[in-house]
């Protein structure tokens, strides 16, 4: 993408899966000392290539993180480059001393071990691509609070900005701050603009640009995330394979949610396709519009179910695990206050305060007093 090699987009996933399997294969081969001449050469070529990539990422500034260890261990380009240089030095030791390394086990055990390791690696990749990662380190992980994650942490440094002026003199545009005005500054300088220039980036929230819009284009993010009852969000990146999940199990889930008066939201960037499949006035399923990149970040499997209460992510499931979603819905309490109000999300204004919820309620049910407060507030809209 950085080098505009878009012709490889269709192969990037397959190449990454093969690369992961090869790295495990090479690592196990080195541990047991099998075919060291071959694997010392392969590892040397691989680490030289990685050093080039991480050096480019660091020097160009076009890549913010290499993603070598996923979201759980984020590395800056500089850290990643230093890591690869250290690995290069270690691999050079193996490369020049491969003759001294003897196999730890005799045939056919090395081949059996390598086949098992590669098979396990392939299966693990298949599993997490279909059933979500075993450990979720994303801001949208189970147990996280979306609204809290959209705030800058208390005490964290914010952006450092300086008031900058642009003036024009003799056809040349000049830029300077309030402490560095030119010595000859006078009326011959023509004012162009004034703006705040960021000189040092502060800490950003874990979640950025998460906005839910109604079909009419209203920003109803806070209104949706401040529901005291349980509700379900199905994040759909695209509907190309909707027949895989829009089936009898989905219909059963929809019916169970409706019976308990628990809302079901389809969150997608493909507005027209969603309306075509579910209708614009479906009482059981409401369609919300969200940026596609945000959806891909939040839902690593297309689609992914989010079990929600307030802004708390109670659980996440792949569409393949809909049986578990149904079990969760079966255990969820009935929305007792549903008959007292019917939220018309296309008309709810964005005025509910982001801090109206109580953080102590993240780990349990919302108490009745709090539910009544939410009910009264939403009745006013």
ABEGO torsion letter per residue (X at the ends): XAAGBAAAAAAAAAAAAAAAAAAAAAAAAAAAGBGAAAAAAAAAAAAAAAAAAAAAAAAAGABABAGAAEAABBBBAAAAAAAAAAAAAAAAAAAAAAAABBBABBOAAAAAAAAAAAAAAAAAAAAAAAAEBABBABAABBGBBAAAAABBBBGBBBBBBBBBBBBBBGGBBBBBBAAABBAABBAABBBABBBBBBABBBBBBABBGBBBBBAAGBBAAAAAAABABBBBBBBBABAAAAAAABBAAAAAAAAAAAAAGBBBBBBBABAAAAAAAAEAABAABBBBBBBAAAAAAABABOBBBBBBBEABBABBBBAAAAAAAAAAAAABBBBAAAAABBBBAAABBBABBAAABBAAAAABBBBAAAAAAAAAAAAAX
